[in-house]
Structure formats: C-alpha cells, structure tokens
Amino acid sequence: MAARVLLSLLLVASCHQQVASGSHVLRRQRADGFIPGRSSEHKSNMLAEINNHNVECDLVMNHTAPERCTFVKNTPDCDMGDGFINYLDVAFCLLPPYLTPLTITLCIIWLLFLFVILGLTASKFFCPNLSAISCSLHLTHNVAGVTFLALGNGAPDIFSAMAAFSHPHTAGLAVGALFGAGIFVTTVVAGSVALVKPFTVASRPFLRDVVFYMVAVYWTFVMLYRGTTTLGETLAYIGLYVLYVLTVIISAYIYNRQKYSVNTSIQNDAHVPAEFNSSDLSDNDTPGLLPGSLLQEYESEYTPLLNYSESTVQILLSSLNPVDSRKWRRKPWSWRVVKVLKTPVEVLLLLCVPIVDPDKDDRNWRRPLNCIHLITAPLVCVLVFQSGQFGKYMIQGQFPLWLLIFLLGLFLSAIVFFTTTNDNPPKYHSLFALLGFVVSAVLISAAASEVVSLLHMLGVVLSLSNTVLGLTLLAWGNSIGDCFSDITIARQGYPRMAISACFGGIIFNMLFGVGLGCVVQMLKTKVDVQFESEGLLTWILAASLGLSLVLSFVTVPLCRFHLGRPYGIFLLVFYAIFLLIALLAEFDKFSYEET
C-alpha cells in the first residue's frame, strides 16, 4: 500500500513538473532570445551550452523533448560511469517522452528490487561472515557490537554514501540519506518502540549515545556550512567514532567491575542470558547457547538413532534451497509471496557468497557448494567491482582477466574438493568467511551505486533535488529493515536493545558514511572535497535532526528515563511535521524559480 501511494505521488509530481517545466522552458527560451521557428539558432546555442564543461545535468529539463537526448549524451556531467546502466539515456533516449510515467514506474520497481538485494546481502551474508570473523579474532561482545556488528547493520547506508560522494552533484543524496535516516530512526523507529513496549531506558548509555550523535551532527553541519573539508579534518571526523568505541568499552568495563564487586557472593545462575534469548536465534530456531545439562538433554533428544550421511548432490541441492518447509507452513500468505519473490535472488547469492556460521557444529561447511564458491566468488568480484571495468581488462591485450580468475578458481576448487570430506570442515574454513565478506561488500557497493544513479535520474526527471530523494526514498529504503527488526525485538520484550540500536548504529553510519566517502573522493581527485549545498532544505534537514536529539536529551531525563506512549506519539508527530516542512520548502523553491 505504501509503495502504491508513493508511486501515485511521484506520477502526480511528474505531471506537475512537466507542465511547470514547459512554461519555464518557454520563458527561458524567450529570455535567451529564442523565438519559435528559429530552431537552427537555438540548436547552435544549445551546442555551445553543452560544450561548456561547467553545465550541470539538471538543466536537461530546460530543453525541449527532442533535444534532451543530445544534451544527455554530450554533457560530461550526465556521464554516470559508476553504474552498470546509464539511466539518463534510458529516460531521454531509449523511451519516448510520452512514456515518462512508464519510465518512472519501471525505475521504482527496479529501485525496490535493488533495495531487496541490499537487504538480503547485508542480513544473510555480510553480517554472518562479520560475526564469524569477530569470533575468529576472539573479540568481546562490546567491541564486536560497536565495530563489526555496526558495520554489518549499516552497510547499505555506508556504501550508498560512499557511492554518492563519488560525484559532487550526487553528494546531496548522501547528506539527505544520512540525515534523513537519522531523523527517521530516532523518531519513527524509536517512537514505534515506545508505543509497542513502554519501558525505562538505561540512562548512561542513552545519554552517551545522544551526546556523541549530537557532536557528529554538529560537525557535519559545520562541514556543510563551510562547503569543504580537508583530509586531516576528515580523519579526525572518523576518529570521533574511535573515541566513541573506546568510551563504550571503558564504560562497559567500569560497569562490569562495579557489578562484580556488588555480586561477588551471588552464584552464577543456570539461565540463558537475556542478550542471547529467542530474538537472537537463527531461522532454524536451534539453541546456540544453553547450559551444559540442557544442551546435553537437547542433543540426546534430537540425536538420530542411525547415522545418515547425505550424498554430495543432496548437500548441494539442500544448500541452495533458501526455503525452510517448517517455517513455510506456519507463516502467513503475505510472507510467502515476498519469499517467492526473493527466492531467485537468494539462490544466486548462495551460489556466489560463502557463509560461515560459528554457532553451528560444522560452521556451515558445505563441501560441494564451498568448492563452487572458489570459482564464482572471485568471478563476481572481477565482473562487478567498479561497474565491471576489470571484466573487460585484457592481459597484454590478448588474454581476458576474468578467464584467468576462472581457471585459478577452478584449480583451487579441485584441490579443496579432493582433499576434504563432506562431514568435517578443513582447518582453513574460516578463510571462507573473509571471502564471503569481500564478495558481499562488493555486491553491496555495486547495488548502492545503482541506487544512487537511479535516484539521481529520478531527481532530474521529476525536478526534485538530491536532498529530497535522499531523505525520502534512500533513507526509507535503507532504514526500513532496521525499523521492522527493532520493533520486533521490542515486541519480544527487549525494548532497551531496540532503542540502543536506534542511536548507536546511526552514529556509525554518519561518521563512516561521510568520512569514508570524503576520503575515497580525496584519494581519487587529490583535492579537498567540495559540498554543493541544496540551500534551505539542507539547513532544515540538519536543524530538524539536531532539534530532535536536543528534545530527546531534555525530555527523556525529565520523564525519569521512562519512554511511554506520549513520548512515542510526540516523536511520530515531530517526523510528520519535519517531512511536511521539507516538502513544502522543496516545492516552494520550484515556484520561486518559475517566477
């Protein structure tokens, strides 16, 4: 239903902007001295404008429909080299102008599909491999939570921001997405958690996260206000998160010492810790952490009487099946429809990305599938990295690089297949987690680049700024998974965990999304990063996020750190008012330009 409403709003906005742009084009042509009937003179003026390398691609809507294809193909700013598809060519050259509503519809469907790829890759492949890496490195839960777990949860936001910062004209997408996601998570998600499960928040962690987030927002605001940042400032900006991690570790250490000194006489209970309860179990609902007696009872109850070993083909087929028959029977029809739509993507990802699960006895060792991964995973990296540029690379102009990678992968796959068994994982099985981490990161980066390119095209066609697209479509798409997961955790009785995820994870997304994006851009261009502000809308966005954090910082202590239904309603109303003001500011800007 939300997708239908969003689609109808975009179609209405498209029609409105086409009518408005038509009158705007006529006034612009008259101002430039163009009179209908003098097309040759106007065409020469257009070519002279295109030859100017400072022309922005957004000016394509100022030209007539037949001229837009020429403008897009000859304007350097319209070259979208970071994606596999040039969506501007699709919109203005491949399809005729009267099919613009169809173009927008297809692009939105493809955008939703890209969000599905981002969510699946991050949740099913990126996060488990990061967990396996942290277990292999013997990291504590606090360190793993604020580093690897935060990276896994914020991967779509971070890679989208890095892709957006690759070009100055799409940097507004990153700013809008990070600020918009921050407002969405800290108001809508946090408010929904308070509505679903009123609770008393942990005072010190809440105040710590809010303070660090306010500092990050203020620092980002300063960089946007100045319009530039240097390499040293960017490294210090990233260093703020390092300080946050150290603060979390030190505060947890002090708290544990105090708790230990108070409870020295209390014996350890034999119950399951709350942080490892049912909300953290896998899809198979297999208990991963149980006391010794309970674990032995569970194993004896479910241990088969006769040993049964699957064949290699059966292991391969079962490994590529993403549907659990038991889970399928007890789920509603809506979940089944979504699962059917996601299944082809999951199968392709299972063929390309290995998964190491440290909670399983065999660590998810699947001998035939893991051998296939040694072939497919490097090929995916070569064919997908940097929009497939290395897939066309020829060694000494004669031998393709992808064929060399394929032969090397085939050789390694044969060695692993003939030196291992189906039952016991090899000692180097943890290296598959590193391989899965790299491949999933490359896939997330590629999908994020496509999302940024597609949103930029929608902004040009609909005459919407990048900031509006970032704070709406991109922010909602990247945050909707966090929204559902946090609300589910709160319903299961863990609202403190949900509210901590709302504030703690978003700090990582902003600091590393902006920081790494700026660092990568500086390494490419060898100059300082320049921010192209969207004007009033950017300041509304930054001020709204800062105001929401200040209000939470003041009102929550006044409520004795109890988050109830009034607080949740207040946050939801705040987000609705912010969104209304942002959209009014966006469309008022257009009306001002037309006058």
Secondary structure as the mmCIF struct_conf table of DSSP 4:
data_model
#
loop_
_struct_conf.conf_type_id
_struct_conf.id
_struct_conf.beg_label_comp_id
_struct_conf.beg_label_asym_id
_struct_conf.beg_label_seq_id
_struct_conf.end_label_comp_id
_struct_conf.end_label_asym_id
_struct_conf.end_label_seq_id
HELX_RH_AL_P HELX_RH_AL_P1 ALA A 2 ALA A 31
TURN_TY1_P TURN_TY1_P1 ASP A 32 GLY A 33
TURN_TY1_P TURN_TY1_P2 PRO A 36 GLY A 37
HELX_RH_AL_P HELX_RH_AL_P2 SER A 39 ASN A 51
BEND BEND1 ASN A 52 ASN A 52
TURN_TY1_P TURN_TY1_P3 HIS A 53 ASN A 54
HELX_RH_3T_P HELX_RH_3T_P1 CYS A 57 ASN A 62
BEND BEND2 HIS A 63 HIS A 63
HELX_RH_AL_P HELX_RH_AL_P3 ALA A 65 ASN A 74
HELX_RH_3T_P HELX_RH_3T_P2 PRO A 76 CYS A 78
TURN_TY1_P TURN_TY1_P4 GLY A 81 ASP A 82
BEND BEND3 GLY A 83 ILE A 85
HELX_RH_AL_P HELX_RH_AL_P4 TYR A 87 ASP A 89
HELX_RH_PI_P HELX_RH_PI_P1 VAL A 90 LEU A 94
BEND BEND4 LEU A 95 LEU A 95
HELX_RH_3T_P HELX_RH_3T_P3 PRO A 97 LEU A 99
HELX_RH_AL_P HELX_RH_AL_P5 THR A 100 LEU A 120
HELX_RH_PI_P HELX_RH_PI_P2 THR A 121 PHE A 126
HELX_RH_AL_P HELX_RH_AL_P6 CYS A 127 SER A 136
TURN_TY1_P TURN_TY1_P5 LEU A 137 HIS A 138
HELX_RH_AL_P HELX_RH_AL_P7 HIS A 141 ALA A 144
HELX_RH_PI_P HELX_RH_PI_P3 GLY A 145 LEU A 149
HELX_RH_AL_P HELX_RH_AL_P8 ALA A 150 ASN A 153
TURN_TY1_P TURN_TY1_P6 GLY A 154 GLY A 154
HELX_RH_AL_P HELX_RH_AL_P9 ALA A 155 ALA A 164
TURN_TY1_P TURN_TY1_P7 PHE A 165 SER A 166
BEND BEND5 HIS A 167 HIS A 167
HELX_RH_3T_P HELX_RH_3T_P4 PRO A 168 THR A 170
HELX_RH_AL_P HELX_RH_AL_P10 ALA A 171 ILE A 183
HELX_RH_PI_P HELX_RH_PI_P4 PHE A 184 VAL A 189
HELX_RH_AL_P HELX_RH_AL_P11 ALA A 190 VAL A 196
BEND BEND6 LYS A 197 LYS A 197
STRN STRN1 PHE A 199 THR A 200
HELX_RH_AL_P HELX_RH_AL_P12 SER A 203 ARG A 226
TURN_TY1_P TURN_TY1_P8 GLY A 227 GLY A 227
STRN STRN2 THR A 228 THR A 229
HELX_RH_AL_P HELX_RH_AL_P13 LEU A 231 VAL A 262
BEND BEND7 ASN A 263 ASN A 263
TURN_TY1_P TURN_TY1_P9 THR A 264 SER A 265
BEND BEND8 ILE A 266 ILE A 266
HELX_LH_PP_P HELX_LH_PP_P1 GLN A 267 ASP A 269
BEND BEND9 HIS A 271 HIS A 271
HELX_RH_3T_P HELX_RH_3T_P5 ALA A 274 PHE A 276
BEND BEND10 ASN A 277 ASN A 277
HELX_RH_3T_P HELX_RH_3T_P6 SER A 278 ASP A 280
TURN_TY1_P TURN_TY1_P10 ASP A 283 ASN A 284
BEND BEND11 GLY A 288 LEU A 289
HELX_RH_AL_P HELX_RH_AL_P14 GLY A 292 TYR A 302
BEND BEND12 THR A 303 THR A 303
BEND BEND13 LEU A 305 LEU A 306
HELX_RH_AL_P HELX_RH_AL_P15 THR A 312 SER A 319
TURN_TY1_P TURN_TY1_P11 LEU A 320 LEU A 320
HELX_RH_AL_P HELX_RH_AL_P16 SER A 325 ARG A 330
BEND BEND14 LYS A 331 LYS A 331
HELX_RH_AL_P HELX_RH_AL_P17 TRP A 333 CYS A 352
TURN_TY1_P TURN_TY1_P12 PRO A 358 ASP A 359
BEND BEND15 LYS A 360 LYS A 360
TURN_TY1_P TURN_TY1_P13 ASP A 361 ASN A 364
HELX_RH_AL_P HELX_RH_AL_P18 ARG A 367 VAL A 384
HELX_RH_3T_P HELX_RH_3T_P7 PHE A 385 GLY A 388
TURN_TY1_P TURN_TY1_P14 GLN A 389 GLN A 389
HELX_RH_3T_P HELX_RH_3T_P8 PHE A 390 LYS A 392
STRN STRN3 MET A 394 ILE A 395
TURN_TY1_P TURN_TY1_P15 GLN A 396 GLN A 398
STRN STRN4 PHE A 399 PRO A 400
HELX_RH_AL_P HELX_RH_AL_P19 LEU A 401 THR A 419
BEND BEND16 ASN A 422 ASN A 424
HELX_RH_3T_P HELX_RH_3T_P9 LYS A 427 SER A 430
HELX_RH_AL_P HELX_RH_AL_P20 LEU A 431 VAL A 461
TURN_TY1_P TURN_TY1_P16 LEU A 462 SER A 463
HELX_RH_AL_P HELX_RH_AL_P21 ASN A 466 LEU A 469
HELX_RH_PI_P HELX_RH_PI_P5 GLY A 470 LEU A 474
HELX_RH_AL_P HELX_RH_AL_P22 ALA A 475 ARG A 491
TURN_TY1_P TURN_TY1_P17 GLN A 492 GLY A 493
HELX_RH_AL_P HELX_RH_AL_P23 PRO A 495 THR A 525
BEND BEND17 LYS A 526 VAL A 527
STRN STRN5 VAL A 529 GLN A 530
TURN_TY1_P TURN_TY1_P18 GLY A 535 GLY A 535
HELX_RH_AL_P HELX_RH_AL_P24 LEU A 536 LEU A 558
TURN_TY1_P TURN_TY1_P19 CYS A 559 PHE A 561
STRN STRN6 HIS A 562 LEU A 563
HELX_RH_AL_P HELX_RH_AL_P25 ARG A 565 GLU A 594
#
